[in-house]
Every structure is written in C-alpha cells, then in structure tokens.
C-alpha cells in the first residue's frame, strides 16, 4: 500500500513596497556660498591686524615708520627696539636722532605712552602723556647756528596757517641732560638732572605750559608760551659757561664766564620785551670779553641787580629801574636809549653812583679814549 503524498500549499511572496524617494537637497543660497568663502579671509585679516603691531616692533618696519613720521628731520632716526600691542602701552627703546654729520643729537633710552595703541589710534586728538626717561640732547654751536636748528629747520620755518586745534599732549622728562659744545674750541659743558613737563592743550588759543628744573645751578624755569610769552627764571649759582656758545648767536666775539643767581621774569609780546627782577639778579666772578673792550676783560667779583625793570619796544630801551651794587661801587639809573634818534637825543638818563671805582670800568672807558688813564 502506497503512502499518500501531501502537497504543501503555495507560498505567496510578500509584496515589496519601494521606499519613498529622498527629498531633493535645498539649493545653497548665494549669500551662504560667499560667507563660506569670506570667513577664512576675515579670520586671516583679523589675525593680521592683531599681530601687526608685534610684526612692526620686531622688524625693520619700526624704523621705516619712525623715519616717515620724522621725514622732515635733516639727519637719521633709529629705534633700537619696541614693544607694541593694541591693548598695552607703546614702548620705544634706544631712540636716537643723528645730524647730517653723523653726530648723535638726541638719545632717549626709553619712551613710553600712557595710553595703549588702540586708544591712540581711536582718538588722535588726545595723545595723553608721553614719558621720556634719561634723554640726552647734544647741541653743537658752529657757524652762527646749532646742529639742533639745522636738523629741525623745516619745522621751524613752517609758514602754513595753523589749524584752530592740535593734538593735546602732555610730555614728561626725567633725568635729562643737555650738553652744549662750542664748535670752535670743542669745549663742552652740561646741564644735568633735568626734569620737565610740557602741557600742550588742544586749542591753539590756550598757552603751552612748560615747567623745567635742573640740579645744575638749582635751575627752575616756568614758561607760558603764547601771546604774550612769559618766562620766569629762578636759579642759584648757575654757571654761565655752558650758555656762552649760545650767546655767540647774538655776537660771535662775546665770551662770558661766572655764575648767576636770579629771580627774574621776562615777558615778550608782539611789540615789546620786558625784563623785571622780582627779587634779585646777581653774578659772581663775572668776566666779559669782547673786541669792543680792546682785548681787555671786564671783571667783577660780584655784581647784584637788586631791582631791575627794563622794557624794549622796537629799538627803544626804557630803563624804569636799575639798581646795581658791585665790588666797583653802586649805580642807579633810569632813562631811555633810542639808537634811531639824533646823536644828541639818543640817550636820556638819570644816573646816580656812589663809591664807583672807575678803574674797574677802564676797558669800557678806553673805547672812548685809548690814551685815557684812570
């Protein structure tokens, strides 16, 4: 007997449903494409701007910028090193200016700014305070001028109409030295221990204020620069030799020596110059040499001007008070001197003297009569 064969029912395969088509990608907008391209460029520019001060400080660009800033200086400018950052003080080291002959004119070991670089770039109308530490200025007097004037001649000769305002600036100097060299004799004298402040207001109507002190001769000077110009000079035992080369600007044959003690105010306006001794004006071991003295030297162990009030208007000298006491006697005078007037009217004066030693003035009187004996 044969077994029955069971046939399984047919298997129906499951229906395969096609997956839905993915949505088409949205087209990238033109703005987003440009943004993606510009982002790396912006990042690169930002890094470049951020590191630009450091690049300038560490490369020769610092000297190029310094030379461009002082392009009108007749000479060379060099910055030894610098520290620059957008949010840190500007610091320059070993700054030197040399004249056309290669002589060092200005040397400043360190210059710092009160403001950071970002503030200086943002507001150029107010430079804040600039500090100069132990600067040295070496002036050489020769050929009727100085290397300082020659180097900065273009700045001194500027005839352009100034603007109503200027960048406000406060300058502070500590431990400075001024050396003055006579180019004919190569003799050098120095004024040391200089401390100074200079205040330059934004308005040109306001006066520039200068305050200067020096350990040499206990020098103390106050200046208000404007119209009028006012200078107050106080000193005690100030040696005159350092200034002798500068006096040669007025007269190349003049030689001056001695020490000066003074408390005097000088005022200059457009039309007049006034000198007033507020307390005293005295000199010790004063020696004056000039060809007008016939080769002689006018000498005084001491000369005190207890009161002096002199005014120069044009070429007319008006002596309102002049009280001199010296080892040659005492002399008081008031009057006027007008070189433009006729010979008989050029001098009008009242002079009072007591115990005057004429031999002390022999070098002057001999100019009137070489054969005069006193």
C-alpha positions as CSV (number, residue, x, y, z in Angstrom):
1,X,0.0,0.0,0.0
2,X,1.5,3.2,-1.0
3,X,1.7,6.4,1.2
4,X,-0.2,9.4,0.2
5,X,1.9,12.5,-0.8
6,X,0.8,15.7,0.7
7,X,1.5,18.8,-1.4
8,X,2.1,22.0,0.6
9,X,0.1,25.0,-0.3
10,X,1.8,27.5,-2.5
11,X,3.7,30.3,-0.6
12,X,2.9,33.8,-1.7
13,X,6.0,36.1,-1.5
14,X,5.4,39.3,0.4
15,X,4.9,42.5,-1.6
16,X,8.0,44.7,-1.5
17,X,7.0,48.3,-1.2
18,X,9.5,50.8,-2.7
19,X,11.0,53.2,-0.2
20,X,9.8,56.8,-0.7
21,X,12.2,58.9,-2.7
22,X,14.5,61.2,-0.6
23,X,13.6,64.9,-0.8
24,X,15.8,66.8,-3.2
25,X,18.5,68.9,-1.3
26,X,17.7,72.6,-1.0
27,X,19.9,74.7,-3.2
28,X,22.7,76.6,-1.3
29,X,22.0,80.3,-1.4
30,X,24.5,82.7,-3.0
31,X,24.9,84.6,0.3
32,X,25.9,81.4,2.2
33,X,28.4,80.5,-0.5
34,X,30.0,83.9,-0.2
35,X,30.0,83.7,3.6
36,X,31.8,80.4,3.5
37,X,34.4,81.9,1.2
38,X,34.9,85.1,3.2
39,X,35.1,83.5,6.7
40,X,38.7,82.3,6.2
41,X,39.7,85.6,4.7
42,X,38.1,87.6,7.6
43,X,39.9,85.3,10.1
44,X,43.2,85.8,8.3
45,X,42.7,89.6,8.2
46,X,41.8,89.6,11.9
47,X,44.9,87.7,12.8
48,X,47.0,90.0,10.6
49,X,45.6,93.1,12.3
50,X,46.0,91.6,15.8
51,X,49.7,90.7,15.2
52,X,50.6,93.8,13.1
53,X,52.0,95.8,16.0
54,X,54.2,92.9,17.0
55,X,55.4,92.5,13.5
56,X,56.3,96.2,13.3
57,X,58.0,96.0,16.7
58,X,60.2,93.0,15.8
59,X,61.2,94.0,12.2
60,X,62.8,97.0,10.4
61,X,59.3,98.4,9.9
62,X,59.6,100.2,13.2
63,X,62.5,102.3,11.8
64,X,60.7,102.9,8.5
65,X,57.6,104.2,10.3
66,X,59.8,106.4,12.6
67,X,61.7,107.9,9.7
68,X,58.4,108.5,7.9
69,X,57.0,110.3,11.0
70,X,60.1,112.5,11.1
71,X,60.6,112.8,7.4
72,X,61.5,116.5,7.6
73,X,64.4,115.9,10.0
74,X,67.7,116.6,8.4
75,X,69.5,113.5,9.7
76,X,68.7,109.9,10.6
77,X,66.3,108.4,13.1
78,X,66.7,104.9,14.6
79,X,64.6,102.9,17.1
80,X,66.6,100.2,18.7
81,X,63.6,98.1,19.9
82,X,59.9,98.5,20.5
83,X,57.1,96.8,22.4
84,X,53.7,97.3,20.7
85,X,50.3,95.8,21.3
86,X,46.8,97.0,20.8
87,X,45.9,96.9,24.5
88,X,49.3,97.7,26.0
89,X,51.4,100.9,26.3
90,X,53.6,101.9,23.5
91,X,57.3,101.5,24.5
92,X,60.3,102.5,22.4
93,X,63.9,101.9,23.4
94,X,67.2,103.3,22.4
95,X,65.8,106.0,20.2
96,X,68.5,108.2,18.5
97,X,68.4,111.1,16.1
98,X,71.7,111.9,14.4
99,X,72.5,115.1,12.5
100,X,73.8,115.2,8.9
101,X,77.4,114.9,10.2
102,X,76.5,111.7,11.9
103,X,76.8,113.1,15.4
104,X,74.2,112.0,18.0
105,X,71.8,114.9,18.6
106,X,69.1,113.2,20.7
107,X,69.3,110.0,22.6
108,X,66.5,108.5,24.6
109,X,66.9,105.1,26.3
110,X,63.1,104.7,26.8
111,X,59.9,106.3,25.6
112,X,56.5,105.2,26.9
113,X,52.9,106.3,26.3
114,X,50.3,106.5,29.0
115,X,47.6,105.3,26.5
116,X,47.6,102.0,24.7
117,X,47.9,101.7,21.0
118,X,44.2,101.2,20.4
119,X,43.3,104.4,22.3
120,X,45.9,106.3,20.4
121,X,44.6,105.1,17.1
122,X,41.0,105.7,18.0
123,X,41.5,109.3,19.4
124,X,44.4,111.1,17.7
125,X,43.1,114.4,19.1
126,X,44.4,113.5,22.6
127,X,47.8,111.8,22.8
128,X,47.8,111.5,26.6
129,X,51.1,111.6,28.4
130,X,54.4,110.6,26.8
131,X,57.3,109.9,29.2
132,X,61.0,110.3,28.2
133,X,63.4,108.6,30.6
134,X,67.0,110.0,30.9
135,X,67.2,111.7,27.5
136,X,70.3,113.4,26.3
137,X,70.4,116.3,23.9
138,X,73.9,117.2,22.5
139,X,73.9,120.7,20.9
140,X,76.9,121.8,18.9
141,X,77.2,125.6,18.2
142,X,79.0,126.4,15.0
143,X,78.9,128.8,12.0
144,X,76.3,131.0,13.7
145,X,73.8,128.3,14.3
146,X,73.4,124.9,16.0
147,X,73.0,121.4,14.8
148,X,69.6,121.2,16.6
149,X,68.3,124.1,14.5
150,X,69.7,122.7,11.3
151,X,68.2,119.3,11.9
152,X,64.7,120.7,12.6
153,X,64.9,123.7,10.2
154,X,61.8,122.7,8.2
155,X,59.7,122.6,11.4
156,X,61.0,126.0,12.4
157,X,60.4,127.5,9.0
158,X,56.8,126.2,8.6
159,X,54.7,129.2,7.4
160,X,51.5,127.4,6.8
161,X,48.4,128.7,8.5
162,X,47.9,126.6,11.6
163,X,44.6,124.9,12.3
164,X,42.4,126.1,15.2
165,X,43.1,122.9,17.1
166,X,46.1,120.5,17.6
167,X,46.6,117.1,19.2
168,X,46.6,117.6,23.0
169,X,49.8,116.2,24.6
170,X,51.5,116.0,28.0
171,X,55.2,115.4,27.9
172,X,57.2,114.3,30.9
173,X,61.0,114.2,31.1
174,X,63.1,112.7,33.9
175,X,66.8,112.6,34.4
176,X,67.7,114.5,31.3
177,X,71.0,116.0,30.3
178,X,71.7,118.9,27.9
179,X,75.3,119.3,26.6
180,X,76.4,122.3,24.7
181,X,79.6,122.2,22.7
182,X,81.5,125.2,21.2
183,X,82.4,124.0,17.7
184,X,85.3,126.4,17.5
185,X,87.0,125.3,20.8
186,X,85.4,121.8,21.2
187,X,84.7,122.7,24.8
188,X,81.6,121.0,26.2
189,X,79.5,122.0,29.3
190,X,76.4,120.2,30.5
191,X,73.2,121.0,32.4
192,X,72.3,117.8,34.3
193,X,69.4,116.4,36.3
194,X,66.8,117.9,34.1
195,X,63.1,117.2,34.9
196,X,60.4,118.8,32.8
197,X,56.7,118.7,32.0
198,X,55.2,120.2,28.9
199,X,51.4,120.6,28.5
200,X,50.1,121.2,25.0
201,X,46.3,122.0,25.0
202,X,44.1,121.1,22.1
203,X,43.1,124.8,21.4
204,X,45.8,126.9,19.9
205,X,44.3,129.9,21.8
206,X,45.4,128.4,25.1
207,X,49.1,128.7,26.0
208,X,51.6,125.9,26.2
209,X,52.9,125.4,29.7
210,X,56.5,124.3,30.4
211,X,58.0,123.6,33.8
212,X,61.7,122.7,33.9
213,X,64.1,122.1,36.8
214,X,67.7,121.1,36.8
215,X,70.2,120.1,39.5
216,X,72.9,122.3,37.8
217,X,72.6,125.7,39.3
218,X,69.3,124.8,41.1
219,X,67.6,125.9,37.9
220,X,63.8,126.4,37.9
221,X,62.0,127.7,34.8
222,X,58.3,128.3,34.2
223,X,57.2,129.2,30.6
224,X,53.8,130.1,29.3
225,X,54.2,130.1,25.5
226,X,51.7,132.1,23.6
227,X,50.9,135.8,23.2
228,X,52.4,137.1,25.3
229,X,55.3,134.8,26.0
230,X,56.2,134.7,29.7
231,X,59.3,133.2,31.2
232,X,60.2,133.1,34.9
233,X,63.8,132.1,35.7
234,X,65.0,131.2,39.2
235,X,68.5,129.9,39.8
236,X,71.3,129.9,42.3
237,X,74.9,129.6,41.3
238,X,74.1,128.7,37.7
239,X,77.4,128.5,35.7
240,X,77.3,130.8,32.6
241,X,80.0,128.9,30.6
242,X,77.5,126.3,29.2
243,X,75.5,129.1,27.7
244,X,78.4,131.1,26.3
245,X,78.3,129.3,22.9
246,X,74.5,130.1,22.6
247,X,75.3,133.8,23.3
248,X,77.6,133.8,20.4
249,X,74.5,133.6,18.2
250,X,73.9,137.3,19.1
251,X,77.6,138.2,19.0
252,X,80.3,135.6,17.8
253,X,83.0,137.6,19.6
254,X,81.4,137.6,23.0
255,X,82.8,135.5,25.8
256,X,81.1,135.2,29.2
257,X,82.0,133.4,32.4
258,X,80.9,133.3,36.1
259,X,77.9,132.1,38.0
260,X,74.3,133.6,38.1
261,X,71.7,133.8,40.8
262,X,68.4,135.2,39.6
263,X,64.7,135.6,40.2
264,X,63.6,137.3,37.1
265,X,60.6,137.4,34.8
266,X,60.8,138.0,31.0
267,X,57.6,138.9,29.1
268,X,57.5,139.3,25.3
269,X,54.6,140.4,23.3
270,X,54.4,141.3,19.6
271,X,55.7,144.8,20.2
272,X,57.8,144.7,23.4
273,X,60.1,142.8,25.6
274,X,60.1,143.4,29.4
275,X,62.6,142.2,32.0
276,X,61.7,142.5,35.6
277,X,63.8,141.3,38.5
278,X,61.3,140.2,41.2
279,X,63.9,139.8,43.9
280,X,67.5,139.7,42.7
281,X,69.7,139.2,39.8
282,X,73.4,138.7,40.7
283,X,76.6,137.3,39.3
284,X,79.8,136.1,40.9
285,X,83.2,136.1,39.3
286,X,81.7,137.7,36.2
287,X,84.1,138.0,33.3
288,X,83.1,139.6,29.9
289,X,85.4,139.6,26.9
290,X,84.7,141.3,23.6
291,X,86.7,143.1,20.9
292,X,84.9,146.3,21.9
293,X,86.9,146.2,25.1
294,X,90.1,146.4,23.2
295,X,91.3,143.0,24.1
296,X,90.7,143.6,27.9
297,X,88.3,141.7,30.1
298,X,85.7,143.3,32.2
299,X,85.7,141.6,35.6
300,X,83.6,141.8,38.7
301,X,83.9,139.6,41.8
302,X,80.3,140.3,42.4
303,X,77.5,142.2,40.8
304,X,74.0,142.5,42.2
305,X,71.0,143.9,40.5
306,X,68.6,144.2,43.5
307,X,66.0,145.9,41.3
308,X,65.7,145.8,37.5
309,X,62.8,146.8,35.2
310,X,63.8,147.2,31.6
311,X,61.5,147.4,28.6
312,X,62.4,147.1,24.9
313,X,59.9,148.5,22.4
314,X,61.0,148.2,18.9
315,X,64.6,149.5,19.2
316,X,63.9,151.8,22.1
317,X,65.2,150.7,25.5
318,X,63.4,152.1,28.5
319,X,65.0,151.6,31.9
320,X,62.4,152.1,34.6
321,X,64.6,150.8,37.4
322,X,68.2,149.7,37.5
323,X,70.0,149.4,40.9
324,X,73.5,147.8,40.7
325,X,75.8,147.0,43.5
326,X,79.2,145.6,42.7
327,X,82.7,145.5,44.1
328,X,83.3,148.6,42.0
329,X,80.6,150.6,43.7
330,X,76.9,151.3,43.4
331,X,75.0,152.7,40.4
332,X,71.3,153.5,39.9
333,X,69.8,154.6,36.6
334,X,66.5,155.4,34.8
335,X,66.1,156.7,31.3
336,X,65.7,155.8,27.7
337,X,68.0,154.9,24.8
338,X,66.9,155.3,21.2
339,X,69.5,154.4,18.6
340,X,67.3,155.8,15.8
341,X,67.2,159.3,17.4
342,X,69.8,162.0,16.5
343,X,73.1,161.7,18.4
344,X,72.3,164.4,20.9
345,X,68.9,162.8,21.7
346,X,69.7,159.1,21.6
347,X,70.2,158.9,25.4
348,X,68.1,160.5,28.1
349,X,69.1,159.2,31.6
350,X,69.4,160.0,35.2
351,X,72.3,158.2,36.8
352,X,73.3,158.1,40.5
353,X,76.5,156.4,41.7
354,X,78.4,156.1,45.0
355,X,82.0,155.0,45.6
356,X,82.3,154.0,41.9
357,X,85.8,152.6,41.1
358,X,86.5,153.9,37.6
359,X,89.4,151.6,37.0
360,X,87.0,148.7,37.0
361,X,85.3,150.2,34.0
362,X,88.6,151.1,32.3
363,X,88.1,148.6,29.4
364,X,84.8,150.4,28.6
365,X,86.1,153.9,29.0
366,X,89.2,153.3,27.0
367,X,87.0,152.7,24.0
368,X,86.1,156.4,24.2
369,X,89.8,157.5,24.5
370,X,92.6,154.8,24.1
371,X,95.0,157.2,25.9
372,X,92.8,157.6,29.0
373,X,94.4,156.7,32.3
374,X,92.4,156.1,35.5
